[in-house]
Amino acid sequence: MIENADAPTAYEYSIGGADGAALRLFEDGSVAIEGTDGAYLGGVVAPWAYDAAGTPVKTWYEIKGSSLVQVVAHDADSYAYPIVADPWLGINLFSWITVDSYNSQPRVNLQPSPWGAAQWASVGGQVVMNTAGWDEAWNWNSTVRSGLSKDSQRQQFECHSLGSPFAGTWNLEKFRPNRTVHWSYGVAVHHCNWTTPNQY
């Protein structure tokens, strides 16, 4: 909460450091928190700030060593105070993952968490969902892992994470054939639910 025009324009949050975590800033303003091995540990969505009248205030992140700095340029114009800027950090990309049966074969169901959905809204977040999201799903438990044993399910996951994130629950159905052409072919028709290896 920025109370008045005399308040600072930069706010620093210590995130990495002791455990060797590093921060990576994407072009859209979002930030990934990564371990020393490059593994995804969490992230911060692109910054926002609004004044008391609901007017957006220019803001951005900077990385300073192991700290994340949010700059809020409230000195660049006349604004109604107080100004609110609230960095949103999250970890789990899925709220829950279950396995049931569909067409007599396993189906893995994934519900993106509010954090995961917020992550997806950024370009960097789509990459995070497709990589770290798959790792999270794969490591959820042994039942989920055994249910994700077909290439088609990885292709369906990529389709959701890169092409159709707001379809609600992601259903990865084992009965669907492995794609021999990229899943994006005909995606406007099949919506990640193709019935043939190379058509819709």
C-alpha positions in Angstrom: 0.0 0.0 0.0 1.6 3.3 -1.2 0.0 6.0 1.1 1.2 9.2 -0.5 3.4 10.9 -3.1 6.4 10.9 -0.7 6.5 7.1 -0.5 9.3 5.2 -2.2 8.9 4.0 -5.8 10.8 0.7 -5.3 9.9 -2.2 -3.0 12.3 -5.1 -2.5 11.4 -8.7 -1.6 14.0 -11.3 -0.7 13.1 -14.5 -2.5 16.3 -16.5 -3.5 19.6 -16.6 -1.7 20.3 -19.1 1.0 19.1 -22.2 -0.9 20.7 -21.0 -4.2 17.4 -20.1 -5.8 17.6 -17.7 -8.7 15.1 -15.4 -10.3 14.4 -15.2 -14.1 12.5 -12.3 -15.5 10.4 -12.9 -18.6 9.6 -10.2 -21.2 6.0 -10.0 -20.1 7.1 -9.1 -16.6 6.5 -12.4 -14.9 9.3 -14.0 -12.9 10.2 -17.7 -12.4 12.0 -18.9 -9.3 14.4 -21.6 -10.2 16.7 -23.9 -8.2 20.4 -24.3 -8.9 19.6 -27.2 -11.2 17.1 -25.0 -13.2 14.1 -26.8 -11.7 11.0 -24.6 -11.3 10.3 -23.7 -7.6 7.6 -21.1 -8.0 6.9 -17.9 -9.7 5.5 -14.4 -9.6 2.9 -13.1 -12.1 3.4 -9.9 -14.0 3.1 -6.9 -11.7 0.2 -4.6 -11.4 -0.6 -1.4 -9.5 -3.8 0.8 -9.3 -4.5 4.0 -7.6 -7.6 4.7 -5.4 -9.6 5.7 -8.4 -8.8 2.5 -10.3 -6.3 4.1 -12.6 -3.4 1.7 -13.5 0.0 2.9 -12.4 3.1 2.0 -14.5 5.0 -0.7 -12.7 7.6 -3.4 -13.4 10.0 -5.9 -11.7 13.7 -5.7 -11.5 16.0 -8.4 -10.2 18.6 -7.4 -7.7 20.7 -10.4 -6.8 18.4 -12.8 -5.0 15.7 -10.1 -4.4 12.8 -9.1 -6.5 12.2 -5.4 -6.7 8.8 -3.9 -7.8 9.1 -0.4 -9.1 5.9 1.6 -9.0 6.2 4.8 -11.0 3.7 6.8 -8.9 5.9 9.9 -9.2 5.5 10.0 -13.0 1.9 11.4 -12.9 -0.8 12.6 -10.6 -2.6 9.7 -8.8 -5.2 9.3 -6.2 -3.7 7.7 -3.1 -3.5 5.1 -1.7 -2.0 3.0 -4.5 -2.1 -0.8 -4.2 0.6 -3.0 -5.7 0.5 -6.7 -4.6 3.0 -9.1 -6.1 1.4 -12.6 -6.4 3.7 -15.5 -5.7 2.6 -19.1 -6.1 3.9 -22.7 -6.2 1.4 -25.5 -7.0 0.2 -25.3 -10.6 -2.6 -27.8 -10.0 -5.2 -27.8 -7.2 -5.8 -31.5 -7.6 -5.1 -34.4 -9.9 -7.2 -37.6 -10.1 -7.4 -40.8 -12.1 -10.6 -42.4 -13.3 -11.7 -44.5 -16.3 -13.0 -43.3 -19.7 -13.7 -45.6 -22.7 -12.4 -48.5 -20.6 -9.0 -46.9 -20.2 -7.3 -44.6 -17.6 -8.1 -40.9 -17.7 -6.0 -38.4 -15.7 -7.9 -35.3 -14.7 -6.0 -32.1 -13.7 -7.4 -28.9 -12.3 -5.2 -25.9 -12.7 -4.9 -23.9 -9.5 -5.7 -20.2 -9.4 -2.0 -19.7 -9.4 -1.5 -22.0 -12.4 -4.2 -20.2 -14.4 -2.6 -16.8 -13.5 0.8 -18.2 -14.6 -0.6 -19.3 -17.9 -1.7 -15.8 -18.7 1.9 -14.9 -19.2 4.1 -16.1 -22.1 6.7 -17.4 -19.7 3.9 -19.1 -17.7 2.8 -21.1 -20.7 6.3 -22.6 -20.8 6.2 -23.1 -17.1 2.9 -25.0 -17.3 4.2 -27.2 -20.1 7.4 -28.1 -18.4 7.1 -27.7 -14.6 3.4 -28.5 -14.8 4.1 -31.8 -16.4 6.8 -32.6 -13.8 4.3 -31.7 -11.1 1.7 -34.0 -12.6 4.2 -36.8 -13.1 5.3 -36.6 -9.5 1.9 -36.2 -8.0 1.7 -39.9 -7.0 2.3 -43.4 -8.4 -1.3 -43.8 -9.5 -1.1 -40.6 -11.6 2.3 -41.6 -13.0 1.0 -45.0 -14.1 -2.0 -43.4 -15.7 0.2 -41.1 -17.8 1.9 -43.9 -19.8 1.0 -42.9 -23.4 2.6 -40.3 -25.7 -0.9 -39.1 -26.6 -1.4 -38.0 -23.0 1.7 -35.9 -23.0 0.5 -34.4 -26.3 -2.9 -33.6 -24.8 -1.1 -32.0 -21.8 0.9 -29.8 -24.2 -2.2 -28.9 -26.1 -3.9 -27.7 -22.9 -0.9 -25.9 -21.5 0.0 -24.1 -24.7 -3.3 -24.0 -26.6 -6.3 -24.2 -24.4 -5.8 -23.5 -20.7 -9.2 -22.2 -19.8 -11.1 -25.3 -20.8 -11.7 -26.1 -17.1 -10.4 -29.5 -15.9 -7.7 -30.9 -18.2 -8.6 -34.6 -19.1 -5.8 -36.7 -20.5 -7.5 -39.7 -22.0 -5.4 -42.8 -22.7 -7.7 -44.1 -25.4 -6.8 -41.2 -27.8 -4.3 -42.1 -30.5 -0.8 -40.7 -30.5 -0.6 -37.8 -32.9 1.6 -38.3 -36.0 1.2 -34.6 -36.9 1.5 -31.8 -34.4 -1.5 -31.4 -32.0 -2.0 -27.8 -33.2 -3.3 -29.1 -36.6 -7.0 -28.8 -36.4 -7.0 -27.6 -32.7 -9.9 -25.2 -33.4 -12.0 -28.3 -34.2 -10.6 -31.0 -31.9 -9.9 -28.8 -28.8 -7.3 -31.3 -27.6 -9.7 -34.2 -28.0 -8.6 -35.6 -31.3 -9.9 -39.0 -32.6 -7.4 -39.8 -35.3 -3.6 -39.6 -35.4 -3.5 -36.9 -38.1 -6.9 -35.4 -38.5 -9.5 -34.1 -36.0 
